[in-house]
């Protein structure tokens, strides 16, 4: 017969969960502090479940994970590195002067309220009004010199909005925010995707956010 004094065998939290808890304790924060800094995005019970490994961060929701990383003083790439959880965020290799937050593409719909960043990185030199956005679509994936992969960070100069053919810009229309190549066609000026499954966008239908000056990725597209 089982000994009634024997405690049930509970599995230990996974390593990634222990690292999250350790980070919180190193910062001198309680679970309630994490909740307070995240606003209405999470509860103390949710934080507790995360630290016990009962919540898989890969399925926790982007906003919650960003808020958790921010409350722990990490960027998303840092959280991914420190915990070993693959969030699908590629490490960035940037060389430049100054630094700025990196935001999701759709954050540019409201430039006065960009929301929470996904990372923080060095800014390429020479940009007057920097805006760093992480490309989240395949519209610029192609075989041309301006092909840009999803996950790349676009270094945008908001002071550069005068259009030049063959240059890449970030634009916004009713459908959202796009990264496109400016081109003159027989039907007029358009913003064209490298991925030709995406239709051209007439230049007169958009707001120009700024010119893409350079791209941080694992390869270097020619934007000239």
FENKABEL-V16109 format. One record per run of one state. SS is the DSSP state (2 for helix, 1 for strand, 0 for the rest). FROM is the first residue (numbers start at 0). LEN is the number of residues. Records with the same first field share a line. If there is no record, write none. Layout:
# FENKABEL-V16109
SS=FROM-LEN ; FROM-LEN
This chain:
# FENKABEL-V16109
0=0-14 ; 26-4 ; 38-5 ; 51-5 ; 59-2 ; 71-4 ; 83-15 ; 109-9 ; 122-7 ; 134-18 ; 157-10 ; 173-2 ; 185-2 ; 192-8 ; 205-1 ; 216-8
2=14-12 ; 30-8 ; 43-8 ; 56-3 ; 61-10 ; 75-8 ; 104-5 ; 202-3
1=98-6 ; 118-4 ; 129-5 ; 152-5 ; 167-6 ; 175-10 ; 187-5 ; 200-2 ; 206-10
